[in-house]
Amino acid sequence: MTQIELWDVLDENRQPTGRLHRRGETLPDGDYHLTVHVWTRRRDGKFLLTKRSANKTFPLMWETTAGSAVAGDDSLSAALREVREETGLILKPENGRLILTHKSRHTFADIWLFEQEFSLADVVLQDGETCDAKLATKEEILQMDKDETLVPFIYLQELMNTI
């Protein structure tokens, strides 16, 4: 049985409306929800990327961990949960910092950077979500973006210039 996922509905100023929205249904104009993108970097400068499963949008493309905050989540708890669900990694809250926020048609996307040591051997892929993992440098990520093997992130250049 598929679990119903509910999101907190935010207004255009990112203020909670007190309403909930069911994932998969059309979000009305003027309503927003929170998403998180989590870039995890080791001391050697390499970032964790995962490959999207074939059944997902942008099939078999590389990405950073990302997902929607569920009802009751704040940005940090959503970031920690998404990474744990999609990779099995347990990130320490104190190792993360919010780098950017990007507003689009129906979302506020918080972009996080976590700097923490981990091994690819520690990564446990989530069936139906991810099918591979690798490490990449900033330069390799930018090249993957040019080669269109990375999910397009509208903020990528700004992020890489910031970090």
Secondary structure, 3 states (H helix, E strand, C coil): CCCCCEEEEECCCCCEEEEEEECCCCCCCCCEEEEEEEEEECCCCCEEEEEECCCCCCCCCEECEEEECCCCCCHHHHHHHHHHHHHCCCCCHHHEEEEEEEECCCEEEEEEEEECCCCHHHCCCCCCCEEEEEEECHHHHHHHHHHCCECCCCCHHHHHHHC
